[in-house]
Amino acid sequence: MINLSSLKPAEGSTKNNKRIGRGQGSGRGGTSTKGHKGAQSRSGYSAKRGFEGGQMPLQRRVPKFGFKNPNRVEFKGVNLDTIQALIDNTQATVVDFNLMFEHGLVSKKDLVKVLSRGGINTAVEVKAHGFSASAIAAIEAAGGKAIVA
């Protein structure tokens, strides 16, 4: 019968620790497997991240280039064919952020921009944070409205 007191690891899944620094007869005495001298043999040694033993580290050997604009606004693109499929599934007359979020097209913090891939053939009101010019034209050609939230 199996109970908590009879549990043990599978055969061969665990190994005994190396017992270092227990005298010369153990084969791991003397320098205790740390080699001779140098920072790595001392107590309290911890390598700094990216330290390569005094060699110029990779991060400093590789040149700097580029620029990340901290004020960049990233939109999540949603195409008209996706919106048309959403309309076909839900029979909605207004497509807004909440409807797209409920159906997994966008995440909670996304800004939505409607793009014009595919097409739309239903008069529907689309509310989003941005629209491409061709998407606005296609929505209005179908008899709908494009409203910037």
C-alpha positions in Angstrom: 0.0 0.0 0.0 1.2 3.5 -0.9 1.2 6.2 1.8 3.2 9.3 2.4 5.7 7.6 4.6 6.6 5.1 1.9 7.3 7.6 -0.9 10.8 7.8 -2.2 12.4 9.1 -5.5 12.7 6.8 -8.5 15.8 4.6 -8.7 18.7 6.5 -10.2 17.0 9.9 -10.2 19.0 11.3 -7.3 22.8 11.5 -6.7 24.8 12.1 -3.5 26.5 15.5 -3.2 30.3 15.7 -3.7 31.8 16.0 -0.2 34.6 18.5 -0.9 37.2 19.7 1.6 37.3 16.6 3.7 41.0 15.8 3.6 43.5 14.6 1.0 42.4 11.0 1.3 39.0 11.8 -0.1 40.5 13.0 -3.4 38.7 16.3 -3.1 40.8 17.9 -0.3 43.4 20.6 -0.7 41.9 23.1 -3.1 38.5 21.5 -2.9 38.0 21.2 -6.7 38.5 25.0 -7.1 41.9 25.0 -8.8 44.7 27.3 -7.6 44.3 30.9 -6.6 42.3 33.5 -8.5 38.9 35.0 -7.7 36.9 31.9 -8.4 38.8 30.0 -5.6 38.0 32.6 -3.0 35.0 32.7 -0.7 32.3 35.2 -1.6 33.1 35.2 -5.3 30.2 35.8 -7.7 30.7 36.8 -11.3 29.1 39.9 -12.5 26.6 39.5 -15.3 28.4 39.6 -18.6 31.9 39.5 -17.0 34.3 37.6 -19.3 37.4 37.4 -17.0 38.7 40.8 -18.0 38.3 40.3 -21.7 36.2 43.1 -23.3 32.7 41.8 -22.9 30.5 41.1 -25.9 28.1 43.9 -24.9 30.9 46.4 -25.2 32.5 44.9 -28.3 29.3 45.2 -30.4 28.6 48.7 -31.7 25.6 50.7 -30.6 23.0 51.6 -33.2 19.3 52.5 -33.5 16.9 54.2 -31.3 13.7 53.2 -29.4 11.2 56.0 -29.3 9.7 56.0 -25.8 6.6 57.8 -27.1 5.7 55.4 -29.9 2.1 54.4 -30.0 1.6 50.8 -31.2 -1.8 49.8 -32.7 -3.1 46.3 -33.0 -4.3 45.9 -36.6 -7.7 44.4 -37.3 -8.7 43.9 -40.9 -12.1 44.3 -42.6 -12.4 40.6 -43.5 -12.0 39.8 -39.8 -14.7 42.4 -38.9 -17.0 40.9 -41.6 -16.5 37.4 -40.1 -17.3 38.8 -36.7 -20.5 40.4 -38.0 -21.5 37.2 -39.7 -21.1 35.3 -36.5 -22.7 37.7 -34.1 -25.2 39.7 -36.3 -23.9 42.8 -34.6 -24.8 46.3 -35.9 -22.0 48.0 -33.9 -18.5 46.7 -33.8 -16.5 48.2 -31.0 -13.5 47.4 -28.8 -15.6 45.4 -26.3 -17.0 43.1 -28.9 -13.6 42.5 -30.4 -12.2 41.8 -26.9 -15.0 39.4 -26.1 -14.2 37.4 -29.3 -10.4 37.4 -28.6 -9.4 39.7 -31.5 -7.6 42.1 -29.2 -6.2 42.3 -25.7 -7.4 44.5 -22.9 -4.7 47.3 -23.3 -4.5 47.2 -27.1 -5.2 50.2 -29.3 -7.1 49.1 -32.4 -6.6 50.3 -35.9 -8.9 49.0 -38.6 -7.0 48.1 -41.9 -8.5 47.4 -45.3 -7.5 43.8 -46.2 -10.5 41.8 -47.5 -13.7 43.8 -47.6 -16.9 44.5 -45.9 -20.4 44.2 -47.4 -22.6 45.0 -44.4 -23.7 48.5 -43.2 -22.2 48.6 -39.7 -20.9 51.1 -37.3 -17.2 50.5 -36.5 -15.6 52.1 -33.5 -11.8 51.9 -33.1 -8.8 54.0 -32.1 -7.7 54.4 -35.7 -8.5 53.7 -39.3 -6.6 53.5 -42.5 -8.0 55.8 -45.3 -8.9 52.8 -47.5 -10.7 51.1 -44.6 -12.8 54.2 -44.0 -13.6 54.4 -47.7 -14.7 50.7 -47.7 -16.8 51.0 -44.6 -18.6 54.0 -45.9 -19.0 52.4 -49.4 -20.9 49.6 -47.6 -23.2 52.1 -46.0 -21.6 52.1 -42.5 -19.8 54.5 -40.3 -16.2 54.7 -39.1 -16.0 56.3 -35.7 -12.7 57.1 -34.0 -12.9 56.3 -30.3 
